[in-house]
Structures are given as C-alpha cells and as structure tokens.
C-alpha cells in the first residue's frame, strides 16, 4: 500500500506496454501505479516501496522476468508479493517455469482490458485476505506478549492501551497514513516487551534505582529489539523499531544508541511522548502521581531536548483529545472487602 491505495509495480522494457497497461488499470480503479523498465530497476523499486502486486514482463534483457521473480521469491522482504507475468509466450514450458518460480498468474500480450483488470482485481483481493489473516495473527501475538509484559512489569494493561491510543492519535496528527497509524497503535503496545529480560528485583524495587540498576533497566530497549527484529512481518518490524528507540532523545542524550533529531525513527519519536506523558501521571512505589499541570510543564521544558519539537507542538495543540484518552482508559482500582 502507498497512501492507503493498492500499489502495483509494472515491469516491462517497452514503455508502450507500460503506458497501455497503466491506462487500462487507471480506468477501473484508483491504484498507485509505479513502473520499471528493466529487471534491475524493478529490484530497486521494491526496496523503496511496499507493493501489493507486481506485473512482470518475461522477455527483458539483460535480466529476464524469470530471474527477477526468482530473486524476489528468494528475499524474505519481497517473497510475499504476488507476481503476475506479462508475456506473448504461451508455450507450456514457459507457463510451468513461471509457476515453479512462484508466479501466481499470466496475462498475455497484447492486453485485453477486461482480462487484465479482472486478474489484477482478483489477485489484489486474494492478497488482501491473506494480509488480513497475517495481521490478525500478528495482533494475537502482540496481545499475548503484551499480557506477559503486564504480568512482569509494574505497569498495567491500561498503561499499554493508553500509550497505544495516544501514539495512534499523534501519528494521525503528524500526517501518517491510516495504515501506519494502525501499525503504530498495535506496535506501541510492545514498547516495553524487553522488560521480560530484566530481573524482578530491579523491575519491582520499591525505591529509586541505583546508577548500576538503571543501566540494567536501560537494556530493556535492546532486549525488546532482539526479541522482535528477526520477524519479516511489517507489524512486528514496526514494534521492533519502537521497542529499540522509544527512549532516544531529540538532542542525542537518550539510549541505547544516542540517536538525535530525525536519526530517530518517527515511530520512536511519537511513542516517547505518549509513554512519558502517561508514566508520569501514574503512581509508582518510588514516586507519587503527578498532576496534568506538572506533567505538561515537565514536557514543555524538554521541548527540543527530549522531545521532537514539532510533534510536541501537535501534542499540546490537541491536549484535550489526549486527556480524553487518558480519562477514558483510567486504571480501575478494585478494593477487596476485608475478611470477616
């Protein structure tokens, strides 16, 4: 997806074929169309964009469509993208070779508009169903791992939910696409997953940490990244970035990498604002709950040092919406009756 539109890469060394194909598809739906005129250029394009479908000519030089498909399917980052071959060849050997390499369909040249559009629509729908199943599985994983974090950490499940909701709000205000806002909402719930590797004696210490203990606490960002970084799934890769970077500061004074400014991924810059805001409002064994005014004064003082100034300005401009989330998802304190 690009800008919430299905993204299609058309690969052909004949610009006329590209123009005809794009015109046919544009007439029936609002697709995001990108083209490449060689196999080598196509492999560069897939590094730059997330595609939902690739229409791939076979007879290209020096790298033909079969070789491009083989490389796409050998790469974990691109093996999931459906490939439809474009060809004037209809011999059975070519068809079989294409399917064996991982192609999902063929469209013959010259193009028939109805056939091309119908096949593209079908494979985009199939991919959408497939992606939905994968997303649901990833969300289940996130919910389970978040529950583990909640059990292990002093933070409550509502802290996780508040950080997720505030992060999604801030992402929307920052101009992120609807898809990215949803990714951030789910992935932000995993920001502290690395705390599962921190000893309980430190994590639950009812007093301020020593400098040595704080150094150990800081490693939760690295552990969280290590837990998540091997996934090839977009949602879990997003969670890996957030887990790693949600304690990086705008001026470079944060941890674990000491990144500064836009070296810090936007997702990390968003989540640190949501996390700090909510954490300071909560009571802990080593601190009292701060008031809204105290928290906002603290954050205002750190504009441009701890926090991205543009994002913090957006946060303050919409503070009523942030507070609404905070109040709606307040922790519920259960008072158990005393034994009779």
Order of alpha helices (4+ residues) and beta strands (2+ residues): beta-alpha-beta-alpha-beta-alpha-beta-alpha-beta-alpha-alpha-alpha-alpha-alpha-alpha-alpha-alpha-alpha-alpha-alpha
